[in-house]
Amino acid sequence: SAALADAFATALGNALRVPEDIEAALEVVCGRDGIVSALLIKGDKMGIRGELPLKFFQSQGPLAAT
């Protein structure tokens, strides 16, 4: 449900202080009923768990990496 997703997003956002917290946060949230997937980004690190289809693309424009 949207309320469950919002509650977990808020809790994770509050708990995720440094990139090294990503793995532990994913362990906690992905074991819960009703959570299908999670994607966390902190700084230049990202963690993904569950059934989350990803599409990669190359950014173009003024914000693209050089």
Disulfide bonds with the S-S distance in Angstrom:
none
